[in-house]
Amino acid sequence: MRINAFSDVCLRVVMLLAASPTGALMTSRAISDAIATPYNHVSKAIIRLRELGLIEVARGRLGGVWISAEGRRATVGWLLRQLDTRLDLAACETPTGPCPLLEGCGVRGALRRAREAFYTELDNVVIADQLHTQLATRIFD
């Protein structure tokens, strides 16, 4: 199973904010630099993470973002479910119509079960606990 690039950026942003010193605000630009990701990708991730309630945003010259209480409790599985917009892992529907094998195919259901098993395993992984202290110290010093 592979997560998409947007989900990867969102995951990195939450991990970084969870590791930041308590009460510290980070700008989108600082986050972009810290996780080596283009600024516009980070900005889009921040918008979505705010919609999900995982981060708080203060606008203005002295503004920035910080992780919310919800963000500190969020799991990787929950976040990926929120961000994954694909209905199916296989391309059973194409621009020219459905796959001719679709009606009798069991692969589609197996792939759905496999995706859910993937997310279920990641439901045990709290995002805030994933960045090791030594790395966080280097980033924020």
A tleap script that builds the chain and sets N, CA, C and O, in Angstrom:
source leaprc.protein.ff14SB
mol = sequence {
  NMET ARG ILE ASN ALA PHE SER ASP VAL CYS
  LEU ARG VAL VAL MET LEU LEU ALA ALA SER
  PRO THR GLY ALA LEU MET THR SER ARG ALA
  ILE SER ASP ALA ILE ALA THR PRO TYR ASN
  HIE VAL SER LYS ALA ILE ILE ARG LEU ARG
  GLU LEU GLY LEU ILE GLU VAL ALA ARG GLY
  ARG LEU GLY GLY VAL TRP ILE SER ALA GLU
  GLY ARG ARG ALA THR VAL GLY TRP LEU LEU
  ARG GLN LEU ASP THR ARG LEU ASP LEU ALA
  ALA CYS GLU THR PRO THR GLY PRO CYS PRO
  LEU LEU GLU GLY CYS GLY VAL ARG GLY ALA
  LEU ARG ARG ALA ARG GLU ALA PHE TYR THR
  GLU LEU ASP ASN VAL VAL ILE ALA ASP GLN
  LEU HIE THR GLN LEU ALA THR ARG ILE PHE
  CASP
}
set mol.1.N position { 0.859 -1.177 0.000 }
set mol.1.CA position { 0.000 0.000 0.000 }
set mol.1.C position { 0.894 1.225 0.000 }
set mol.1.O position { 1.930 1.241 0.665 }
set mol.2.N position { 0.511 2.227 -0.724 }
set mol.2.CA position { 1.304 3.440 -0.820 }
set mol.2.C position { 0.409 4.640 -0.544 }
set mol.2.O position { -0.701 4.729 -1.069 }
set mol.3.N position { 0.896 5.564 0.286 }
set mol.3.CA position { 0.112 6.771 0.540 }
set mol.3.C position { 0.471 7.812 -0.518 }
set mol.3.O position { 1.570 7.797 -1.073 }
set mol.4.N position { -0.463 8.705 -0.784 }
set mol.4.CA position { -0.193 9.720 -1.796 }
set mol.4.C position { 0.677 10.840 -1.218 }
set mol.4.O position { 0.867 10.934 -0.005 }
set mol.5.N position { 1.196 11.676 -2.104 }
set mol.5.CA position { 2.134 12.731 -1.707 }
set mol.5.C position { 1.490 13.726 -0.739 }
set mol.5.O position { 2.145 14.188 0.195 }
set mol.6.N position { 0.222 14.057 -0.951 }
set mol.6.CA position { -0.463 15.007 -0.079 }
set mol.6.C position { -0.574 14.448 1.334 }
set mol.6.O position { -0.335 15.166 2.306 }
set mol.7.N position { -0.934 13.178 1.456 }
set mol.7.CA position { -1.027 12.544 2.772 }
set mol.7.C position { 0.332 12.524 3.460 }
set mol.7.O position { 0.424 12.719 4.672 }
set mol.8.N position { 1.380 12.291 2.689 }
set mol.8.CA position { 2.734 12.285 3.235 }
set mol.8.C position { 3.094 13.650 3.813 }
set mol.8.O position { 3.657 13.732 4.905 }
set mol.9.N position { 2.772 14.718 3.089 }
set mol.9.CA position { 3.065 16.069 3.577 }
set mol.9.C position { 2.261 16.356 4.850 }
set mol.9.O position { 2.798 16.897 5.817 }
set mol.10.N position { 0.991 15.998 4.848 }
set mol.10.CA position { 0.153 16.225 6.037 }
set mol.10.C position { 0.709 15.485 7.245 }
set mol.10.O position { 0.750 16.036 8.345 }
set mol.11.N position { 1.128 14.264 7.053 }
set mol.11.CA position { 1.701 13.469 8.136 }
set mol.11.C position { 2.974 14.122 8.677 }
set mol.11.O position { 3.163 14.204 9.891 }
set mol.12.N position { 3.837 14.583 7.785 }
set mol.12.CA position { 5.074 15.254 8.208 }
set mol.12.C position { 4.786 16.529 8.999 }
set mol.12.O position { 5.446 16.809 10.000 }
set mol.13.N position { 3.796 17.299 8.542 }
set mol.13.CA position { 3.459 18.556 9.224 }
set mol.13.C position { 2.990 18.267 10.650 }
set mol.13.O position { 3.436 18.926 11.589 }
set mol.14.N position { 2.103 17.299 10.822 }
set mol.14.CA position { 1.602 16.976 12.168 }
set mol.14.C position { 2.732 16.455 13.048 }
set mol.14.O position { 2.822 16.823 14.220 }
set mol.15.N position { 3.590 15.609 12.502 }
set mol.15.CA position { 4.724 15.091 13.290 }
set mol.15.C position { 5.623 16.230 13.753 }
set mol.15.O position { 6.037 16.269 14.912 }
set mol.16.N position { 5.923 17.147 12.854 }
set mol.16.CA position { 6.800 18.266 13.190 }
set mol.16.C position { 6.173 19.158 14.256 }
set mol.16.O position { 6.833 19.530 15.226 }
set mol.17.N position { 4.902 19.498 14.076 }
set mol.17.CA position { 4.242 20.371 15.046 }
set mol.17.C position { 4.108 19.697 16.407 }
set mol.17.O position { 4.195 20.362 17.440 }
set mol.18.N position { 3.897 18.384 16.416 }
set mol.18.CA position { 3.801 17.657 17.684 }
set mol.18.C position { 5.131 17.671 18.431 }
set mol.18.O position { 5.156 17.633 19.661 }
set mol.19.N position { 6.227 17.726 17.694 }
set mol.19.CA position { 7.554 17.713 18.311 }
set mol.19.C position { 8.043 19.106 18.680 }
set mol.19.O position { 9.048 19.244 19.377 }
set mol.20.N position { 7.345 20.140 18.222 }
set mol.20.CA position { 7.799 21.500 18.510 }
set mol.20.C position { 7.595 21.828 19.985 }
set mol.20.O position { 6.714 21.262 20.632 }
set mol.21.N position { 8.408 22.740 20.518 }
set mol.21.CA position { 8.262 23.107 21.933 }
set mol.21.C position { 6.839 23.577 22.234 }
set mol.21.O position { 6.226 24.263 21.417 }
set mol.22.N position { 6.325 23.218 23.373 }
set mol.22.CA position { 4.962 23.571 23.768 }
set mol.22.C position { 4.744 25.074 23.659 }
set mol.22.O position { 5.542 25.868 24.157 }
set mol.23.N position { 3.664 25.448 23.007 }
set mol.23.CA position { 3.320 26.858 22.858 }
set mol.23.C position { 4.020 27.562 21.708 }
set mol.23.O position { 3.738 28.728 21.432 }
set mol.24.N position { 4.937 26.864 21.029 }
set mol.24.CA position { 5.678 27.492 19.929 }
set mol.24.C position { 4.825 27.527 18.665 }
set mol.24.O position { 4.164 26.549 18.314 }
set mol.25.N position { 4.855 28.667 17.995 }
set mol.25.CA position { 4.190 28.811 16.703 }
set mol.25.C position { 5.224 28.585 15.613 }
set mol.25.O position { 6.386 28.967 15.756 }
set mol.26.N position { 4.795 27.962 14.525 }
set mol.26.CA position { 5.672 27.805 13.371 }
set mol.26.C position { 4.988 28.405 12.163 }
set mol.26.O position { 3.781 28.247 11.984 }
set mol.27.N position { 5.746 29.086 11.342 }
set mol.27.CA position { 5.190 29.626 10.104 }
set mol.27.C position { 5.177 28.527 9.042 }
set mol.27.O position { 5.889 27.528 9.149 }
set mol.28.N position { 4.363 28.734 8.030 }
set mol.28.CA position { 4.320 27.785 6.917 }
set mol.28.C position { 5.684 27.669 6.257 }
set mol.28.O position { 6.100 26.580 5.862 }
set mol.29.N position { 6.375 28.788 6.139 }
set mol.29.CA position { 7.702 28.797 5.523 }
set mol.29.C position { 8.689 27.972 6.362 }
set mol.29.O position { 9.470 27.199 5.808 }
set mol.30.N position { 8.659 28.131 7.683 }
set mol.30.CA position { 9.560 27.367 8.557 }
set mol.30.C position { 9.264 25.875 8.470 }
set mol.30.O position { 10.184 25.056 8.475 }
set mol.31.N position { 7.990 25.521 8.392 }
set mol.31.CA position { 7.611 24.112 8.253 }
set mol.31.C position { 8.118 23.580 6.923 }
set mol.31.O position { 8.686 22.489 6.856 }
set mol.32.N position { 7.912 24.350 5.873 }
set mol.32.CA position { 8.371 23.965 4.543 }
set mol.32.C position { 9.865 23.672 4.533 }
set mol.32.O position { 10.308 22.665 3.980 }
set mol.33.N position { 10.630 24.558 5.146 }
set mol.33.CA position { 12.080 24.368 5.212 }
set mol.33.C position { 12.442 23.140 6.053 }
set mol.33.O position { 13.320 22.364 5.675 }
set mol.34.N position { 11.771 22.966 7.183 }
set mol.34.CA position { 12.108 21.872 8.107 }
set mol.34.C position { 11.831 20.499 7.511 }
set mol.34.O position { 12.567 19.549 7.777 }
set mol.35.N position { 10.774 20.384 6.707 }
set mol.35.CA position { 10.440 19.066 6.145 }
set mol.35.C position { 10.825 18.951 4.675 }
set mol.35.O position { 10.469 17.979 4.008 }
set mol.36.N position { 11.561 19.953 4.169 }
set mol.36.CA position { 12.071 19.927 2.788 }
set mol.36.C position { 10.968 19.647 1.771 }
set mol.36.O position { 11.069 18.746 0.939 }
set mol.37.N position { 9.917 20.448 1.870 }
set mol.37.CA position { 8.750 20.303 1.005 }
set mol.37.C position { 8.380 21.677 0.471 }
set mol.37.O position { 8.473 22.660 1.206 }
set mol.38.N position { 7.960 21.777 -0.800 }
set mol.38.CA position { 7.592 23.082 -1.343 }
set mol.38.C position { 6.534 23.799 -0.497 }
set mol.38.O position { 5.608 23.184 0.030 }
set mol.39.N position { 6.704 25.104 -0.389 }
set mol.39.CA position { 5.835 25.945 0.428 }
set mol.39.C position { 4.357 25.783 0.053 }
set mol.39.O position { 3.503 25.673 0.933 }
set mol.40.N position { 4.055 25.769 -1.250 }
set mol.40.CA position { 2.641 25.682 -1.645 }
set mol.40.C position { 2.024 24.344 -1.232 }
set mol.40.O position { 0.826 24.292 -0.951 }
set mol.41.N position { 2.803 23.268 -1.190 }
set mol.41.CA position { 2.281 21.975 -0.732 }
set mol.41.C position { 1.986 22.028 0.767 }
set mol.41.O position { 0.972 21.509 1.232 }
set mol.42.N position { 2.889 22.664 1.510 }
set mol.42.CA position { 2.697 22.801 2.952 }
set mol.42.C position { 1.471 23.666 3.241 }
set mol.42.O position { 0.695 23.358 4.146 }
set mol.43.N position { 1.295 24.736 2.484 }
set mol.43.CA position { 0.134 25.616 2.685 }
set mol.43.C position { -1.176 24.860 2.486 }
set mol.43.O position { -2.111 25.023 3.270 }
set mol.44.N position { -1.247 24.041 1.449 }
set mol.44.CA position { -2.455 23.244 1.204 }
set mol.44.C position { -2.675 22.232 2.325 }
set mol.44.O position { -3.808 22.003 2.750 }
set mol.45.N position { -1.596 21.634 2.798 }
set mol.45.CA position { -1.708 20.670 3.895 }
set mol.45.C position { -2.221 21.351 5.159 }
set mol.45.O position { -3.054 20.791 5.873 }
set mol.46.N position { -1.730 22.549 5.436 }
set mol.46.CA position { -2.159 23.283 6.632 }
set mol.46.C position { -3.653 23.593 6.562 }
set mol.46.O position { -4.358 23.487 7.566 }
set mol.47.N position { -4.128 23.968 5.400 }
set mol.47.CA position { -5.565 24.241 5.241 }
set mol.47.C position { -6.383 22.996 5.577 }
set mol.47.O position { -7.360 23.074 6.321 }
set mol.48.N position { -5.985 21.859 5.033 }
set mol.48.CA position { -6.736 20.621 5.264 }
set mol.48.C position { -6.632 20.153 6.720 }
set mol.48.O position { -7.619 19.707 7.306 }
set mol.49.N position { -5.440 20.255 7.296 }
set mol.49.CA position { -5.260 19.841 8.689 }
set mol.49.C position { -6.067 20.722 9.633 }
set mol.49.O position { -6.566 20.249 10.655 }
set mol.50.N position { -6.195 21.986 9.300 }
set mol.50.CA position { -7.031 22.892 10.108 }
set mol.50.C position { -8.498 22.471 10.003 }
set mol.50.O position { -9.213 22.440 11.005 }
set mol.51.N position { -8.939 22.149 8.792 }
set mol.51.CA position { -10.322 21.684 8.594 }
set mol.51.C position { -10.600 20.426 9.417 }
set mol.51.O position { -11.708 20.244 9.920 }
set mol.52.N position { -9.608 19.570 9.552 }
set mol.52.CA position { -9.759 18.334 10.321 }
set mol.52.C position { -9.625 18.549 11.824 }
set mol.52.O position { -9.877 17.633 12.606 }
set mol.53.N position { -9.232 19.753 12.233 }
set mol.53.CA position { -9.112 20.068 13.650 }
set mol.53.C position { -7.803 19.626 14.288 }
set mol.53.O position { -7.693 19.603 15.514 }
set mol.54.N position { -6.810 19.276 13.481 }
set mol.54.CA position { -5.546 18.788 14.022 }
set mol.54.C position { -4.570 19.904 14.360 }
set mol.54.O position { -3.658 19.717 15.165 }
set mol.55.N position { -4.761 21.054 13.751 }
set mol.55.CA position { -3.891 22.194 14.034 }
set mol.55.C position { -4.733 23.440 14.225 }
set mol.55.O position { -5.890 23.505 13.810 }
set mol.56.N position { -4.123 24.425 14.862 }
set mol.56.CA position { -4.731 25.742 15.046 }
set mol.56.C position { -3.890 26.737 14.246 }
set mol.56.O position { -2.690 26.542 14.055 }
set mol.57.N position { -4.535 27.792 13.787 }
set mol.57.CA position { -3.851 28.782 12.951 }
set mol.57.C position { -4.113 30.173 13.504 }
set mol.57.O position { -5.253 30.528 13.807 }
set mol.58.N position { -3.046 30.960 13.634 }
set mol.58.CA position { -3.156 32.380 13.983 }
set mol.58.C position { -2.621 33.157 12.788 }
set mol.58.O position { -1.477 32.960 12.377 }
set mol.59.N position { -3.426 34.020 12.246 }
set mol.59.CA position { -3.017 34.791 11.066 }
set mol.59.C position { -2.289 36.063 11.475 }
set mol.59.O position { -2.330 36.478 12.633 }
set mol.60.N position { -1.631 36.663 10.515 }
set mol.60.CA position { -0.992 37.952 10.754 }
set mol.60.C position { 0.512 37.858 10.872 }
set mol.60.O position { 1.103 36.783 10.774 }
set mol.61.N position { 1.105 39.001 11.083 }
set mol.61.CA position { 2.558 39.116 11.127 }
set mol.61.C position { 3.174 38.249 12.214 }
set mol.61.O position { 4.245 37.677 12.012 }
set mol.62.N position { 2.528 38.144 13.344 }
set mol.62.CA position { 3.047 37.339 14.451 }
set mol.62.C position { 2.360 35.974 14.539 }
set mol.62.O position { 2.445 35.288 15.558 }
set mol.63.N position { 1.686 35.596 13.468 }
set mol.63.CA position { 0.929 34.351 13.465 }
set mol.63.C position { 1.763 33.122 13.180 }
set mol.63.O position { 2.983 33.187 13.032 }
set mol.64.N position { 1.080 32.023 13.109 }
set mol.64.CA position { 1.717 30.746 12.826 }
set mol.64.C position { 0.745 29.623 13.095 }
set mol.64.O position { -0.447 29.858 13.291 }
set mol.65.N position { 1.243 28.416 13.104 }
set mol.65.CA position { 0.400 27.251 13.367 }
set mol.65.C position { 0.977 26.456 14.530 }
set mol.65.O position { 2.176 26.511 14.803 }
set mol.66.N position { 0.117 25.726 15.200 }
set mol.66.CA position { 0.528 24.840 16.280 }
set mol.66.C position { -0.441 23.669 16.315 }
set mol.66.O position { -1.544 23.739 15.772 }
set mol.67.N position { -0.020 22.615 16.949 }
set mol.67.CA position { -0.837 21.412 17.003 }
set mol.67.C position { -1.935 21.575 18.054 }
set mol.67.O position { -1.713 22.166 19.110 }
set mol.68.N position { -3.105 21.052 17.754 }
set mol.68.CA position { -4.223 21.104 18.698 }
set mol.68.C position { -4.194 19.857 19.582 }
set mol.68.O position { -3.399 18.943 19.365 }
set mol.69.N position { -5.066 19.840 20.571 }
set mol.69.CA position { -5.190 18.653 21.430 }
set mol.69.C position { -5.610 17.446 20.594 }
set mol.69.O position { -5.123 16.335 20.806 }
set mol.70.N position { -6.512 17.671 19.648 }
set mol.70.CA position { -6.938 16.589 18.737 }
set mol.70.C position { -5.751 16.067 17.936 }
set mol.70.O position { -5.602 14.861 17.741 }
set mol.71.N position { -4.913 16.984 17.477 }
set mol.71.CA position { -3.741 16.595 16.703 }
set mol.71.C position { -2.784 15.737 17.495 }
set mol.71.O position { -2.145 14.843 16.939 }
set mol.72.N position { -2.673 15.994 18.790 }
set mol.72.CA position { -1.780 15.197 19.643 }
set mol.72.C position { -2.297 13.776 19.845 }
set mol.72.O position { -1.526 12.865 20.147 }
set mol.73.N position { -3.617 13.591 19.676 }
set mol.73.CA position { -4.217 12.261 19.866 }
set mol.73.C position { -4.427 11.502 18.554 }
set mol.73.O position { -4.701 10.302 18.579 }
set mol.74.N position { -4.305 12.169 17.427 }
set mol.74.CA position { -4.625 11.563 16.131 }
set mol.74.C position { -3.688 10.403 15.793 }
set mol.74.O position { -2.499 10.422 16.111 }
set mol.75.N position { -4.257 9.407 15.146 }
set mol.75.CA position { -3.448 8.267 14.708 }
set mol.75.C position { -3.188 8.365 13.206 }
set mol.75.O position { -3.894 9.063 12.477 }
set mol.76.N position { -2.169 7.657 12.773 }
set mol.76.CA position { -1.833 7.634 11.356 }
set mol.76.C position { -2.998 7.049 10.555 }
set mol.76.O position { -3.347 7.572 9.497 }
set mol.77.N position { -3.595 5.979 11.050 }
set mol.77.CA position { -4.724 5.351 10.352 }
set mol.77.C position { -5.886 6.305 10.164 }
set mol.77.O position { -6.445 6.402 9.072 }
set mol.78.N position { -6.254 7.012 11.228 }
set mol.78.CA position { -7.371 7.964 11.140 }
set mol.78.C position { -7.066 9.056 10.113 }
set mol.78.O position { -7.907 9.377 9.273 }
set mol.79.N position { -5.867 9.622 10.183 }
set mol.79.CA position { -5.517 10.697 9.261 }
set mol.79.C position { -5.532 10.220 7.813 }
set mol.79.O position { -6.071 10.904 6.943 }
set mol.80.N position { -4.952 9.067 7.551 }
set mol.80.CA position { -4.925 8.580 6.172 }
set mol.80.C position { -6.323 8.290 5.640 }
set mol.80.O position { -6.593 8.515 4.460 }
set mol.81.N position { -7.216 7.794 6.495 }
set mol.81.CA position { -8.605 7.590 6.061 }
set mol.81.C position { -9.254 8.912 5.653 }
set mol.81.O position { -9.998 8.964 4.673 }
set mol.82.N position { -8.973 9.983 6.405 }
set mol.82.CA position { -9.564 11.287 6.118 }
set mol.82.C position { -9.038 11.866 4.806 }
set mol.82.O position { -9.755 12.576 4.102 }
set mol.83.N position { -7.792 11.560 4.486 }
set mol.83.CA position { -7.146 12.161 3.322 }
set mol.83.C position { -7.258 11.329 2.054 }
set mol.83.O position { -7.098 11.862 0.956 }
set mol.84.N position { -7.529 10.031 2.182 }
set mol.84.CA position { -7.587 9.149 1.015 }
set mol.84.C position { -8.947 9.278 0.343 }
set mol.84.O position { -9.962 8.843 0.885 }
set mol.85.N position { -8.957 9.873 -0.829 }
set mol.85.CA position { -10.216 10.106 -1.540 }
set mol.85.C position { -10.519 9.019 -2.570 }
set mol.85.O position { -11.564 9.048 -3.220 }
set mol.86.N position { -9.600 8.060 -2.716 }
set mol.86.CA position { -9.823 6.982 -3.688 }
set mol.86.C position { -10.879 6.016 -3.158 }
set mol.86.O position { -10.828 5.600 -2.000 }
set mol.87.N position { -11.824 5.670 -4.007 }
set mol.87.CA position { -12.828 4.693 -3.614 }
set mol.87.C position { -12.284 3.281 -3.761 }
set mol.87.O position { -12.575 2.411 -2.941 }
set mol.88.N position { -11.498 3.055 -4.801 }
set mol.88.CA position { -10.950 1.735 -5.069 }
set mol.88.C position { -9.467 1.833 -5.368 }
set mol.88.O position { -8.989 2.843 -5.885 }
set mol.89.N position { -8.748 0.776 -5.040 }
set mol.89.CA position { -7.325 0.728 -5.345 }
set mol.89.C position { -7.090 0.307 -6.785 }
set mol.89.O position { -6.082 0.680 -7.385 }
set mol.90.N position { -8.003 -0.460 -7.340 }
set mol.90.CA position { -7.885 -0.896 -8.727 }
set mol.90.C position { -8.753 0.006 -9.608 }
set mol.90.O position { -9.761 0.552 -9.159 }
set mol.91.N position { -8.351 0.145 -10.840 }
set mol.91.CA position { -9.089 0.985 -11.797 }
set mol.91.C position { -10.179 0.149 -12.465 }
set mol.91.O position { -10.072 -0.231 -13.631 }
set mol.92.N position { -11.228 -0.123 -11.692 }
set mol.92.CA position { -12.326 -0.942 -12.219 }
set mol.92.C position { -13.202 -0.147 -13.191 }
set mol.92.O position { -13.870 -0.721 -14.050 }
set mol.93.N position { -13.190 1.148 -13.048 }
set mol.93.CA position { -13.931 2.031 -13.960 }
set mol.93.C position { -12.909 2.834 -14.748 }
set mol.93.O position { -11.991 3.416 -14.169 }
set mol.94.N position { -13.062 2.867 -16.042 }
set mol.94.CA position { -12.151 3.615 -16.908 }
set mol.94.C position { -12.961 4.598 -17.735 }
set mol.94.O position { -14.189 4.508 -17.759 }
set mol.95.N position { -12.305 5.539 -18.418 }
set mol.95.CA position { -13.045 6.473 -19.277 }
set mol.95.C position { -13.858 5.771 -20.362 }
set mol.95.O position { -14.849 6.315 -20.849 }
set mol.96.N position { -13.440 4.570 -20.738 }
set mol.96.CA position { -14.177 3.841 -21.783 }
set mol.96.C position { -15.256 2.927 -21.208 }
set mol.96.O position { -15.956 2.246 -21.958 }
set mol.97.N position { -15.395 2.909 -19.879 }
set mol.97.CA position { -16.430 2.097 -19.257 }
set mol.97.C position { -15.862 1.177 -18.204 }
set mol.97.O position { -14.660 1.193 -17.938 }
set mol.98.N position { -16.732 0.364 -17.598 }
set mol.98.CA position { -16.259 -0.533 -16.540 }
set mol.98.C position { -15.445 -1.693 -17.120 }
set mol.98.O position { -15.575 -2.041 -18.294 }
set mol.99.N position { -14.620 -2.267 -16.280 }
set mol.99.CA position { -13.855 -3.453 -16.663 }
set mol.99.C position { -14.844 -4.569 -17.005 }
set mol.99.O position { -15.814 -4.771 -16.275 }
set mol.100.N position { -14.619 -5.282 -18.081 }
set mol.100.CA position { -15.564 -6.349 -18.457 }
set mol.100.C position { -15.604 -7.501 -17.447 }
set mol.100.O position { -16.533 -8.308 -17.478 }
set mol.101.N position { -14.627 -7.587 -16.568 }
set mol.101.CA position { -14.590 -8.648 -15.563 }
set mol.101.C position { -15.198 -8.230 -14.231 }
set mol.101.O position { -15.274 -9.035 -13.303 }
set mol.102.N position { -15.628 -6.984 -14.135 }
set mol.102.CA position { -16.070 -6.392 -12.869 }
set mol.102.C position { -17.161 -7.204 -12.173 }
set mol.102.O position { -17.101 -7.414 -10.961 }
set mol.103.N position { -18.141 -7.652 -12.922 }
set mol.103.CA position { -19.288 -8.337 -12.325 }
set mol.103.C position { -18.913 -9.584 -11.530 }
set mol.103.O position { -19.522 -9.857 -10.496 }
set mol.104.N position { -17.932 -10.336 -11.989 }
set mol.104.CA position { -17.569 -11.573 -11.304 }
set mol.104.C position { -16.204 -11.520 -10.629 }
set mol.104.O position { -15.630 -12.561 -10.310 }
set mol.105.N position { -15.687 -10.330 -10.414 }
set mol.105.CA position { -14.325 -10.182 -9.900 }
set mol.105.C position { -14.303 -10.077 -8.372 }
set mol.105.O position { -15.083 -9.328 -7.785 }
set mol.106.N position { -13.415 -10.825 -7.744 }
set mol.106.CA position { -13.264 -10.757 -6.297 }
set mol.106.C position { -12.093 -9.907 -5.854 }
set mol.106.O position { -11.914 -9.665 -4.660 }
set mol.107.N position { -11.294 -9.451 -6.804 }
set mol.107.CA position { -10.105 -8.673 -6.453 }
set mol.107.C position { -10.484 -7.343 -5.816 }
set mol.107.O position { -9.834 -6.904 -4.867 }
set mol.108.N position { -11.506 -6.711 -6.317 }
set mol.108.CA position { -11.921 -5.400 -5.800 }
set mol.108.C position { -12.209 -5.472 -4.294 }
set mol.108.O position { -11.737 -4.631 -3.530 }
set mol.109.N position { -12.976 -6.466 -3.878 }
set mol.109.CA position { -13.298 -6.634 -2.457 }
set mol.109.C position { -12.065 -6.966 -1.630 }
set mol.109.O position { -11.912 -6.474 -0.512 }
set mol.110.N position { -11.186 -7.801 -2.176 }
set mol.110.CA position { -9.956 -8.165 -1.467 }
set mol.110.C position { -9.080 -6.935 -1.264 }
set mol.110.O position { -8.485 -6.764 -0.200 }
set mol.111.N position { -9.001 -6.088 -2.268 }
set mol.111.CA position { -8.199 -4.865 -2.144 }
set mol.111.C position { -8.794 -3.914 -1.101 }
set mol.111.O position { -8.056 -3.269 -0.356 }
set mol.112.N position { -10.105 -3.828 -1.047 }
set mol.112.CA position { -10.744 -2.993 -0.018 }
set mol.112.C position { -10.435 -3.514 1.380 }
set mol.112.O position { -10.128 -2.741 2.287 }
set mol.113.N position { -10.518 -4.828 1.547 }
set mol.113.CA position { -10.208 -5.423 2.856 }
set mol.113.C position { -8.740 -5.205 3.215 }
set mol.113.O position { -8.418 -4.935 4.372 }
set mol.114.N position { -7.862 -5.320 2.242 }
set mol.114.CA position { -6.427 -5.103 2.487 }
set mol.114.C position { -6.161 -3.656 2.891 }
set mol.114.O position { -5.357 -3.398 3.787 }
set mol.115.N position { -6.835 -2.710 2.232 }
set mol.115.CA position { -6.656 -1.298 2.581 }
set mol.115.C position { -7.145 -1.050 4.010 }
set mol.115.O position { -6.495 -0.334 4.771 }
set mol.116.N position { -8.264 -1.628 4.368 }
set mol.116.CA position { -8.791 -1.444 5.724 }
set mol.116.C position { -7.868 -2.080 6.757 }
set mol.116.O position { -7.698 -1.527 7.844 }
set mol.117.N position { -7.273 -3.222 6.447 }
set mol.117.CA position { -6.321 -3.855 7.367 }
set mol.117.C position { -5.091 -2.959 7.547 }
set mol.117.O position { -4.559 -2.842 8.651 }
set mol.118.N position { -4.651 -2.338 6.475 }
set mol.118.CA position { -3.526 -1.393 6.511 }
set mol.118.C position { -3.851 -0.238 7.460 }
set mol.118.O position { -3.053 0.094 8.335 }
set mol.119.N position { -5.021 0.368 7.283 }
set mol.119.CA position { -5.430 1.486 8.145 }
set mol.119.C position { -5.630 1.037 9.589 }
set mol.119.O position { -5.271 1.758 10.520 }
set mol.120.N position { -6.202 -0.151 9.778 }
set mol.120.CA position { -6.444 -0.661 11.122 }
set mol.120.C position { -5.133 -0.828 11.882 }
set mol.120.O position { -5.054 -0.500 13.066 }
set mol.121.N position { -4.120 -1.328 11.217 }
set mol.121.CA position { -2.806 -1.458 11.864 }
set mol.121.C position { -2.272 -0.084 12.244 }
set mol.121.O position { -1.677 0.074 13.310 }
set mol.122.N position { -2.476 0.910 11.386 }
set mol.122.CA position { -1.975 2.266 11.645 }
set mol.122.C position { -2.833 3.025 12.652 }
set mol.122.O position { -2.434 4.092 13.119 }
set mol.123.N position { -4.005 2.492 12.992 }
set mol.123.CA position { -4.823 3.100 14.053 }
set mol.123.C position { -4.130 2.995 15.408 }
set mol.123.O position { -4.495 3.704 16.345 }
set mol.124.N position { -3.137 2.121 15.518 }
set mol.124.CA position { -2.386 1.949 16.764 }
set mol.124.C position { -1.174 2.876 16.858 }
set mol.124.O position { -0.449 2.852 17.853 }
set mol.125.N position { -0.955 3.690 15.829 }
set mol.125.CA position { 0.235 4.544 15.765 }
set mol.125.C position { -0.186 6.003 15.939 }
set mol.125.O position { -0.785 6.589 15.038 }
set mol.126.N position { 0.122 6.580 17.081 }
set mol.126.CA position { -0.185 7.987 17.353 }
set mol.126.C position { 0.880 8.845 16.673 }
set mol.126.O position { 2.074 8.669 16.916 }
set mol.127.N position { 0.448 9.765 15.827 }
set mol.127.CA position { 1.371 10.577 15.041 }
set mol.127.C position { 2.346 11.339 15.930 }
set mol.127.O position { 3.541 11.396 15.640 }
set mol.128.N position { 1.843 11.916 16.997 }
set mol.128.CA position { 2.667 12.765 17.871 }
set mol.128.C position { 3.821 12.010 18.520 }
set mol.128.O position { 4.783 12.628 18.975 }
set mol.129.N position { 3.737 10.691 18.568 }
set mol.129.CA position { 4.781 9.894 19.217 }
set mol.129.C position { 5.861 9.408 18.249 }
set mol.129.O position { 6.737 8.640 18.648 }
set mol.130.N position { 5.818 9.835 17.001 }
set mol.130.CA position { 6.679 9.216 16.002 }
set mol.130.C position { 8.000 9.913 15.725 }
set mol.130.O position { 8.900 9.283 15.169 }
set mol.131.N position { 8.162 11.171 16.083 }
set mol.131.CA position { 9.421 11.868 15.820 }
set mol.131.C position { 10.334 11.719 17.030 }
set mol.131.O position { 9.996 12.158 18.129 }
set mol.132.N position { 11.477 11.104 16.824 }
set mol.132.CA position { 12.408 10.849 17.919 }
set mol.132.C position { 12.959 12.148 18.500 }
set mol.132.O position { 13.194 13.117 17.777 }
set mol.133.N position { 13.155 12.152 19.790 }
set mol.133.CA position { 13.569 13.346 20.529 }
set mol.133.C position { 14.858 13.959 19.994 }
set mol.133.O position { 14.957 15.181 19.884 }
set mol.134.N position { 15.846 13.132 19.660 }
set mol.134.CA position { 17.121 13.674 19.180 }
set mol.134.C position { 16.939 14.462 17.886 }
set mol.134.O position { 17.530 15.529 17.720 }
set mol.135.N position { 16.130 13.946 16.980 }
set mol.135.CA position { 15.893 14.643 15.713 }
set mol.135.C position { 15.122 15.927 15.959 }
set mol.135.O position { 15.444 16.964 15.377 }
set mol.136.N position { 14.116 15.874 16.806 }
set mol.136.CA position { 13.326 17.071 17.116 }
set mol.136.C position { 14.219 18.150 17.713 }
set mol.136.O position { 14.078 19.326 17.377 }
set mol.137.N position { 15.134 17.766 18.591 }
set mol.137.CA position { 16.048 18.725 19.212 }
set mol.137.C position { 16.911 19.404 18.151 }
set mol.137.O position { 17.107 20.618 18.197 }
set mol.138.N position { 17.424 18.634 17.201 }
set mol.138.CA position { 18.238 19.212 16.121 }
set mol.138.C position { 17.428 20.176 15.262 }
set mol.138.O position { 17.940 21.217 14.849 }
set mol.139.N position { 16.173 19.840 14.989 }
set mol.139.CA position { 15.334 20.687 14.138 }
set mol.139.C position { 15.035 22.016 14.820 }
set mol.139.O position { 15.072 23.064 14.175 }
set mol.140.N position { 14.743 21.984 16.109 }
set mol.140.CA position { 14.287 23.190 16.795 }
set mol.140.C position { 15.393 23.987 17.472 }
set mol.140.O position { 15.118 25.031 18.064 }
set mol.141.N position { 16.611 23.532 17.401 }
set mol.141.CA position { 17.725 24.313 17.980 }
set mol.141.C position { 18.278 25.310 16.985 }
set mol.141.O position { 19.213 26.046 17.301 }
savepdb mol mol.pdb
quit
